[in-house]
Amino acid sequence: MQTQHSINFTSADNETLLEGRWVDPAAPGGPVAVLAHHFPPMSNMDQRAIFATYKVLRERGWGILRYNSRGVGHSAGTFSGGAGEDADLQGAVAEARRRAPDSPVGLIGWSFGAERVLRQMRHDAGIAATVAVTPKPSGISENASGPHGPLLVLVAERDQFFDLIETRTAFEQASEPKTWQLLKWADHFYVTREDEIARDTVDWLDQQLAAHSHS
């Protein structure tokens, strides 16, 4: 039985102490997912969509690190609007690799967190797969045009924050490998659809990591 542990680790700025929850992979060398939450003033690592994904990952034997970015919950610091939260994700990835050094690492981010994982994907060739849920179009266009691992972009047909056509255009201009998934009738937060998105996300990640293990 996988056990969840409350942990603390340091952001990549080497100053900001962050709180997180860690679950070891069920098998040695099994995959690990790092989860980046929505816009920090309105979200945290326990938000419904994130917890739904956490539960499916745990059922499938994944290692998991979910965390609160700076200024959220018991994490130190204050919200920076982007750069500081990028450093927080970098610190989370480093912590996951420290705890599971033989495991491939995948990223999942929602909205503001989706831009963070896209930026990490761009700069970190070791990321095995990335899922960006309801990302900002510029997050795709600025970070997915060069070499990167498998990318899934999950979008909502009735996203009230980001224009669907702009998001699709950015996706079309992104480099391969990439996958587009549109959830009809859903809004930006996938209200009442969180379990569905969680299953779709982990199904795709399982496929990518299975291919990764045989490559």
C-alpha positions in Angstrom: 0.0 0.0 0.0 1.4 3.4 -1.0 1.7 5.8 1.9 1.3 9.6 1.5 3.9 11.7 3.4 3.8 15.4 4.3 7.1 16.9 3.2 8.9 20.2 2.9 11.4 21.1 0.2 13.0 24.2 -1.1 12.1 26.1 -4.2 14.9 26.4 -6.9 15.5 29.9 -5.5 17.2 28.1 -2.6 15.2 30.3 -0.2 11.5 29.6 -0.2 10.4 26.5 1.8 7.4 24.8 0.3 4.9 22.2 1.6 3.9 19.1 -0.3 2.5 15.6 -0.3 4.6 12.7 -1.6 3.7 9.2 -2.5 6.4 6.7 -3.5 5.9 4.8 -6.8 4.4 1.4 -6.2 7.3 -0.3 -7.9 11.0 0.7 -7.9 11.7 2.9 -10.9 8.0 3.4 -11.5 6.8 6.7 -13.0 6.3 9.9 -10.9 4.0 12.8 -11.6 4.5 16.3 -10.3 1.2 18.3 -10.1 1.1 22.1 -10.4 -2.1 23.8 -9.3 -4.3 26.6 -10.7 -3.8 30.3 -10.1 -2.4 30.4 -6.6 -4.6 33.1 -5.0 -7.6 31.0 -5.9 -6.2 27.4 -5.7 -4.0 24.9 -3.8 -2.9 21.3 -4.1 -6.1 20.0 -2.6 -8.4 21.5 -5.3 -11.0 19.1 -6.6 -9.5 18.6 -10.0 -6.0 18.0 -8.6 -7.2 15.6 -5.9 -9.2 13.6 -8.5 -6.1 13.2 -10.6 -4.0 12.3 -7.5 -6.5 9.5 -6.7 -6.3 8.0 -10.2 -2.5 8.2 -10.3 -2.3 6.5 -6.9 -4.7 3.7 -8.1 -2.3 3.1 -11.0 0.8 2.9 -8.8 2.4 6.2 -9.8 4.6 8.2 -7.5 3.1 11.6 -6.9 4.3 15.0 -5.7 1.7 17.7 -5.3 2.6 20.9 -3.6 1.5 24.4 -2.7 3.4 27.1 -4.5 4.8 30.1 -2.6 2.3 32.0 -0.5 -0.3 29.2 -0.6 -1.2 27.2 2.5 1.9 26.7 4.7 4.4 27.4 1.9 6.6 30.4 2.6 6.9 33.5 0.4 4.3 35.4 -1.6 2.7 35.1 -5.0 5.1 36.4 -7.7 2.9 36.1 -10.8 5.1 33.6 -12.6 8.9 33.6 -12.1 8.8 32.5 -8.5 6.2 29.8 -9.2 8.5 28.6 -12.1 11.2 28.2 -9.5 8.8 26.4 -7.2 8.0 23.8 -9.9 11.7 23.4 -10.6 12.2 22.7 -6.9 9.4 20.2 -6.9 10.8 18.3 -9.9 14.3 18.2 -8.3 12.7 16.9 -5.1 10.8 14.2 -7.0 14.1 13.1 -8.7 15.9 13.1 -5.4 13.3 10.8 -3.9 12.9 8.5 -6.9 16.1 8.9 -8.9 15.4 6.0 -11.2 11.9 7.1 -12.1 10.7 8.9 -15.2 9.0 12.2 -14.4 5.8 13.5 -15.9 4.2 16.9 -15.3 0.5 17.9 -15.0 -0.6 21.5 -14.7 -3.9 23.3 -14.6 -4.4 26.8 -16.1 -1.7 28.9 -14.4 0.0 25.7 -13.5 -0.2 24.5 -17.1 2.0 27.4 -18.1 4.4 26.5 -15.4 4.7 22.9 -16.7 5.0 24.0 -20.3 7.9 26.3 -19.3 9.6 23.4 -17.4 9.1 21.1 -20.4 10.8 23.6 -22.6 13.9 23.9 -20.4 14.1 20.3 -19.1 14.8 17.6 -21.7 14.5 14.9 -19.0 10.7 15.4 -18.6 9.1 12.2 -19.9 5.6 13.6 -20.7 3.6 16.8 -20.0 -0.1 17.5 -19.6 -1.4 21.1 -19.8 -5.0 21.4 -18.8 -6.8 24.6 -20.0 -3.5 26.4 -20.7 -3.1 30.0 -21.7 -2.5 30.1 -25.5 0.7 32.1 -25.1 2.0 29.4 -22.8 1.8 26.9 -25.7 3.2 29.2 -28.3 6.1 30.4 -26.2 7.2 27.0 -24.9 6.2 24.2 -27.3 7.8 25.3 -30.6 11.2 23.6 -30.0 12.1 20.0 -29.0 10.1 18.5 -26.2 8.7 15.2 -25.0 5.1 14.0 -25.5 2.6 16.8 -24.8 -1.2 16.6 -24.1 -3.2 19.8 -24.3 -6.6 19.3 -22.7 -9.1 22.1 -23.4 -12.6 23.0 -22.5 -15.2 23.9 -25.2 -16.7 26.6 -23.0 -13.5 28.0 -21.4 -14.5 31.4 -20.0 -10.9 32.7 -19.8 -9.0 31.6 -22.9 -10.2 31.8 -26.5 -10.5 28.3 -28.0 -9.5 29.4 -31.5 -6.4 31.1 -30.1 -5.5 28.0 -28.1 -6.0 25.7 -31.1 -3.9 28.0 -33.3 -1.1 27.9 -30.7 -1.4 24.1 -30.6 -1.2 23.8 -34.4 2.0 25.8 -34.4 3.6 23.7 -31.7 6.1 21.0 -32.5 5.5 17.3 -32.3 4.9 15.0 -30.4 1.6 16.6 -29.3 -2.0 15.5 -28.7 -5.2 17.7 -28.5 -8.2 16.7 -26.5 -11.4 18.8 -26.4 -14.0 18.2 -23.7 -17.4 19.4 -25.0 -19.7 21.5 -22.8 -17.0 21.9 -20.2 -15.9 25.2 -18.6 -12.4 26.3 -17.6 -12.5 24.5 -14.3 -14.2 21.3 -15.6 -16.8 21.6 -12.9 -18.5 18.2 -12.3 -16.1 16.7 -14.9 -13.0 16.4 -12.7 -13.1 12.6 -12.5 -13.4 12.3 -16.3 -10.4 14.6 -16.9 -8.4 12.7 -14.3 -9.0 9.4 -16.0 -8.2 10.8 -19.5 -5.0 12.4 -18.2 -3.7 9.3 -16.5 -4.7 7.0 -19.4 -2.7 9.2 -21.7 0.3 9.3 -19.3 0.2 5.6 -18.9 0.4 5.2 -22.7 3.3 7.6 -23.0 5.3 6.1 -20.1 4.7 2.6 -21.5 6.2 3.7 -24.8 9.0 5.4 -22.9 9.9 2.2 -21.0 10.2 0.3 -24.2 12.2 2.9 -26.1 
